[in-house]
Amino acid sequence: MNRDTVEQVLRDYDALRRPGTDPGLEAVRAAILLEDVFDIALSDAEIDPAVFADSAAVAALVARLRGAV
Amino acid sequence: MCGICGIVSYDGPPDLALLRRMMGRLGHRGPDGNGYYRDRRAALGHTRLAIIDTSGGAQPLCNEDGTVWVTFNGEIFNYVELGAELRHRGHIFRTVSDTEVIVHAWEEWGEECFSRFNGQWAIALWDRRAERLVLSRDRLGVRPLFFIRRPTGLLFASEVKSIFADRSVERAFDPAGLDQTFTYWSPVAPRTVFRGIEQLEPGYYAVLDRDGFRKAPYWRITFPERGREPMQDAQENADALRERIVEATRLRFLRSDVPVGAYLSGGLDSSVTAAVIARYTGAPVHTFSLRFSDREFDEGQYQKKMSAVLGTQHQDIVVSPSDIAAVFPEVIRHAESPILRAAPAPLFLLSKLVRENGYKVVVTGEGADEVLAGYDLFREARVRLFWSRDPESEKRTRAAELLYPWMARSPGRMPAFARSFFGRHLDPADPGLSHRPRWDSTSVIKSMLSGDLQDGISRADAEDVVATMPPDSKDWDPLSRAQWLEMTTLLAGYILASQGDRMLMANSVEGRFPFLDRDVVDFANALPARHKLFGLEEKYLLKRAFADLVPDDILHRPKQPYRAPDAASFFTPDRPAWFDEVMAERTIAAAGVFEPSLVAGLLAKCARTGGENMSNTDNMRVLAIVSTQLTHECFIAGGGWGALEWSLPDPSVAVDLGTDDRSVP
């Protein structure tokens, strides 16, 4: 998956965010998507509502974990 | 859409009276005409629902010199293009029907012709010179085709009841077929629930000639290796998907010489097909919907909204639990199989409404859930896979709370139950991981089987469908494996059969399914899995492709599966008398499938609540028992319910070469 595709996926994910729902559960929802699309594995600590509330933080997390793959 | 049947006989000309009886049992599939062909070795029968070339196109139909004959149920939607190509190659046509394209295509391309067809079909071709019968069924099993092989020949038909017109055919349940039904929701082709009766697998053709019987696939459900999908851009794929669905819908709406209506369920799929018809054909649209008196199941507000948006002429039917019980024996007579939900019964009533309004063709949204990943089961599988990576993780465990938001007792409201239910068999290496919870919960039915049947099942050793998955499926995305299992089991065996063809044809109505178009399916199967199920967002690409045609509240409403009242339908105060007859202890014992004392206990439990608020398991148990008993009564016990024969009018084709095979009409 090239960089453009990664960015497109993150934009698409951003468009699907659901405001007003349980942040912990939304973090789980996002983690399911990211693990599936990017073939990465998140630790419990990384399934963090604070990270998933911030698009830039998500992008950085994905970049770090994809680099580690 | 029609009924087909036939006989190949190794010991003298086929019995014409038997063929006529077989045709008579298919009268509901083809009330507009009938015909037959017989020679010294084979006989073909046809009952016609006239849709294309209503003045010509009577069947059986032959090639230029009368050496190849066909009887055909279905539609070849690209018959115009194929016909032009065949004419260019020198074939001479007498009609403008899609049926005639089949015989010339067979002459031109042999068995390769089937992969050129885009449609829904069950075909029987008879080549007189080679004394060769060829059977073929469409890619995903829209149209049924059953047969029985015997030392003296072969019988085939659109429905089993037609084969049972031959009184020498054994009538008994196949324990392995029942085992599959009580696991996968239906038998998996080639099995049926009847001993000795086979169904041709979807995507296959079979040949019977002097070299014997053999069969082979002309098409398979397949997916690319994960990560090697050819098309990665979501917007380009959304545009391409739209183009294919629009074309598939246009073909199914316009290639008909009779008016075509559309189902409108209130969900996304039928909203898309109805919207495409309205937008891209410019024709007035007549839509039909199913509603329920029980608000838990009713989607009326969404149906009305979509109808208003499209400006369709709209009609609906409101179904109550009593309505379901009233028609249930007739539903089973058409389904010819035990069913685990009452859901086919309202669809029987809906097709009746369509027919009463003068329509005999409807376009529906069937197939989108399988092809574009709409089912909750796919979301469930993704959650379970996520969870399986660390089953002890508190955060991963919470994923189950994201499932089934439409349920009154959803996992989000009952997290402890959800964890225990979805947490079983969490083995990421299991190719059947997606379906284990469903199969496990369905298999509970088998705890009520009689000892004899349980022994029979043990001896029969029914095929494990996971073991039949293609070797390269290990490289597919997990979603693709789940889709393969769903298309191989539930789609062909239940959705398109008991809920589809049988409930439509019971009232002489043809269903057309744009989402099962060859080009739509091949395109969708090649997509990256994330374009179908994006995280937990189902049918992601379909929503993206048609966001401008479907209102937001339909586009984004949580997926609500089509359901109907189950056990509650049979415990109303006005319950019909047949129920107590088929569920009586002596009748249960006579059928030999279920243990009478266990059935009595279940019925007592239902009676206490009027069938309301039963568990999913008990609802399935009730439906499994009632429908199995009715299947037994109709087709095995010989009560006559399954043997209803239409009085057919004079045939429009009557070719009998059974005594003199030298002349050709």
Contacts between the chains, C-beta under 8 A, distances in Angstrom:
chain1	res1	chain2	res2	distance
A	1	B	227	7.6
A	1	B	232	7.4
A	5	B	232	5.5
A	5	B	233	7.7
A	8	B	233	7.4
A	8	B	234	6.4
A	9	B	530	7.2
A	12	B	234	6.3
A	12	B	534	6.7
A	13	B	534	7.8
A	13	B	535	7.2
A	16	B	534	7.2
A	16	B	535	7.2
A	16	B	537	5.9
A	24	B	395	7.5
A	24	B	398	6.9
A	25	B	398	6.2
A	25	B	401	6.1
A	25	B	402	6.6
A	27	B	395	7.6
A	28	B	395	6.0
A	28	B	396	7.3
A	28	B	398	5.3
A	28	B	399	5.2
A	28	B	402	6.9
A	29	B	399	8.0
A	29	B	402	5.9
A	29	B	535	6.3
A	29	B	536	6.0
A	30	B	535	7.2
A	31	B	386	7.3
A	31	B	395	7.7
A	32	B	382	6.1
A	32	B	383	6.7
A	32	B	386	4.8
A	32	B	399	6.3
A	32	B	402	7.9
A	32	B	535	5.5
A	32	B	536	6.1
A	33	B	534	6.7
A	33	B	535	2.9
A	33	B	536	7.3
A	35	B	386	6.3
A	35	B	389	7.6
A	36	B	382	6.5
A	36	B	386	7.7
A	36	B	529	7.7
A	36	B	530	6.7
A	36	B	535	6.9
A	37	B	530	4.9
A	37	B	534	7.9
A	37	B	535	7.7
A	39	B	227	7.9
A	41	B	389	6.4
A	44	B	390	7.6
A	44	B	393	5.4
A	44	B	394	7.3
A	44	B	395	5.0
A	44	B	396	7.7
A	47	B	395	4.7
A	47	B	396	7.8
